[in-house]
């Protein structure tokens, strides 16, 4: 084993949206850039993973897709099987892939047991092999009052205590702590590391989307992430441009691949009537669009938030609050620090509320280019996440391969800005 290439397996259930896939891809690319002897395999249920490109030494296995309904239940995306059969098939693919790939480190994204417990058997098998097991968590999971009962019903805490070697939180506890209020035992807190947010960079060949009408003009980028739940935000911003044609900065909308096709067609028809608004459906490399924008309007998912910080952009966050409060909590905490501004209307909380007032959005758009930059807020270690993941992975691989300790203990090897729970 010491002479074999280093192998990292990453699992993401990916039942909806782009967040899990894009986070795992960013980590995988950072790992192979950091070490030419590392290979990464991603297990993903994303139906559009094939739309993305991957660096050499990064590949993926596509799991049969599932969709989460509004009532919280899962159903198969394509296959004519019930959900139990689908999960059993996914679990078998995960188990046999992990057994054959034989990773040094297994990183599970967000869901400790995977979708409906599909990674538990794999975790136990890899634990017996001495594989280093990591649960990777974004900065916010949900309101503790909602997440606590969910984790208790799934019996998550024993898994965190007895199976996982470490928990890596891709954020800073000063801003958000996903474990806050969950009564996490000390044994789990001691193996929790806060890495900082995952910095994003421009590729050398990065350009603004070819569909952008005039790359030289200023624009406010309006992005709904995956788009599956972005219709309220998109409509609100669009109505501001429709009713306030003198808006000083043009708008450029990115709908996301999961926006309902009928809604997308309706938005495009409205945009076609406006001289200062343009749109595209999706860009697998949004970094250039974000970096070159005058400002950003977004829902505030984890990846978009990392990009806002990485490219030092003024941002207005319009968070969703259903089915989880993740975006709202992130936006409100970040606003308290002065990193972003947040705009929320009752219709975001209540489907029966009146349509949001376009005047509120129009005013916010006018003020947006004058607000402070994220870089004006001093938060040590804010964007050190990928560097710390690389360091932590180096140590995990060395531990498994019995190559001796890397100088310094784990708490300092992740850098002074990385913080352990106490």
VENUR-V89324 format. One record per backbone hydrogen bond with DSSP energy under -1.0 kcal/mol. NH is the residue of the N-H (numbers start at 1). CO is the residue of the C=O. If there is no record, write none. Layout:
# VENUR-V89324
nh=[NH NH]
co=[CO CO]
This chain:
# VENUR-V89324
nh=[4 6 8 9 10 11 12 22 23 24 25 26 27 28 29 30 31 32 33 34 35 38 39 40 41 42 43 44 49 51 52 58 59 61 63 67 69 72 75 77 81 86 87 88 89 90 91 92 93 94 95 96 97 98 99 100 101 102 104 105 106 107 108 109 110 111 114 117 118 119 120 123 124 125 126 127 128 129 130 131 132 134 135 136 137 146 147 148 150 151 152 153 154 156 160 161 162 163 164 165 166 167 168 169 170 171 175 176 180 182 188 189 190 192 193 194 195 196 197 206 212 217 220 221 222 223 224 227 230 234 235 236 237 238 239 240 241 242 243 244 247 251 252 253 254 255 256 258 259 264 265 266 267 268 269 270 271 272 273 274 278 280 290 291 292 294 296 297 298 305 306 307 308 309 310 311 312 313 316 317 318 329 330 331 332 333 334 335 336 337 339 341 343 348 350 353 361 362 363 364 365 366 367 368 370 371 376 377 382 384 385 388 389 390 391 392 393 394 395 396 397 398 399 400 401 403 413 414 415 418 419 421]
co=[1 37 39 105 41 107 43 18 19 20 21 22 23 24 25 26 27 28 29 30 31 35 6 57 8 59 10 61 46 48 49 55 40 42 44 75 73 69 67 65 79 82 83 84 85 86 87 88 89 90 91 92 93 94 95 96 97 98 7 7 132 9 134 11 136 109 111 114 115 113 117 119 120 121 122 123 124 125 127 126 104 106 166 108 168 143 143 144 146 147 148 149 150 151 156 157 158 159 159 133 133 191 135 193 137 169 172 172 177 179 185 185 186 189 167 419 169 171 382 203 209 214 250 295 252 297 254 224 227 230 231 232 233 234 235 236 237 238 239 240 244 276 220 278 222 280 281 226 256 260 261 262 263 264 265 266 267 268 270 271 251 253 286 287 288 219 314 221 316 301 302 303 304 305 306 307 309 308 296 341 298 325 326 327 328 329 330 331 332 333 334 315 317 345 346 350 357 358 359 360 361 362 363 364 367 368 373 374 379 381 197 384 385 386 387 388 389 390 391 392 393 394 395 396 397 398 409 410 412 415 194 192]
